[in-house]
């Protein structure tokens, strides 16, 4: 029993997570009428082609649950000579402005999912971070949010937890109508 009591604090410390949000100085972010979620670049060495898509879906659900109109960005199909392009990554301001106009949206979300596993055969550790950036209708980046954890993004419960926490923290930054 004493051993269990000693292990609980160690287990709690070994699974850390933190959230940090920064809004550009002197920036007023009105509550958006409609948001558009772009792509999330995946940075890890393990093969799991669905992490980015799962995270986008989870983030869409969490914002929808909070009463936001939200859509996922769907880019044009690749040309026949380039049937297997790399998954799109961060868009530039001009492209963001174009897609927001096409979708009649006023806030664009994109980001990065990064996970590293390190150690040896006896002991491995995982470190991951999720970085989200918010862009206004003119393409300007006005907010970034970062979530860091020692959990793996291969765990669906962790993906949902991160998306929920990020949606909650980000939506708290929007000004009322």
Secondary structure, DSSP 8 states (H G I E B T S, - for coil): -HHHHHHHHHHHHHS-EEEEEEE-TT---B--SEEEEEEEEEE-SS--TTHHHHHHHHHHHHHHHTT-EEEE-------GGGTT--------HHHHHHHHHHHT-SEEEEEEEEEEEEE-SS-EEEEEEEEEEEEETTS-EEEEEEEEESS-TTSHHHHHHHHHHHHHHHHTTSB--
